């Protein structure tokens, strides 16, 4: 018999995304706590980096799965 909690047994488990950001040409500076390029410009300010996705790309949760 499965001893897990009912919610854990019934919860839909999503695969985690496997795509990681490309950080070639960037160096992590520990004292700053972020990635910079050779001109010391932070990765988050680079216009060429992938932009955050919309809600559609997020992992949907409980309330979003009603009726599925």
C-alpha positions in Angstrom: 0.0 0.0 0.0 1.2 3.5 -0.9 2.0 5.4 2.3 2.3 8.8 0.8 -0.1 11.6 1.6 -3.2 11.8 -0.6 -2.1 15.1 -2.1 1.3 13.7 -3.0 -0.3 10.6 -4.6 -2.7 12.8 -6.7 -0.4 15.7 -7.6 0.8 16.0 -11.2 4.6 15.9 -11.4 6.1 18.0 -14.1 9.5 17.3 -15.6 12.0 20.0 -14.9 13.2 22.1 -17.9 16.6 20.8 -19.1 17.6 23.9 -21.1 20.1 26.0 -19.2 21.2 29.6 -20.2 24.2 29.9 -22.4 26.9 31.6 -20.4 29.8 31.4 -22.8 31.9 34.5 -22.6 30.6 35.3 -19.0 32.4 34.9 -15.7 30.7 34.6 -12.3 32.1 37.1 -9.9 31.6 35.8 -6.3 32.0 39.2 -4.6 29.3 40.6 -6.8 27.1 37.5 -6.9 26.3 37.6 -10.6 27.7 36.8 -14.1 29.5 39.5 -16.1 31.1 39.7 -19.6 34.6 40.8 -20.3 33.6 44.5 -20.1 32.1 43.7 -16.6 28.5 44.2 -17.8 26.1 42.0 -15.9 24.4 39.2 -17.8 20.9 40.4 -16.9 21.6 43.6 -18.8 22.6 41.9 -22.1 20.0 42.5 -24.7 21.0 39.2 -26.5 20.1 36.9 -23.6 16.9 35.0 -23.6 14.1 36.9 -22.1 11.8 35.6 -19.3 8.9 33.5 -20.6 5.2 34.2 -20.2 2.8 32.5 -17.9 2.2 29.9 -20.6 5.8 28.7 -20.2 5.5 28.4 -16.4 4.8 25.2 -14.7 1.1 25.3 -14.0 -0.1 24.4 -10.5 -3.2 23.0 -8.8 -5.8 25.7 -9.5 -4.8 25.8 -13.2 -5.5 22.1 -13.6 -9.2 22.1 -12.6 -11.2 19.9 -14.9 -8.1 18.2 -16.4 
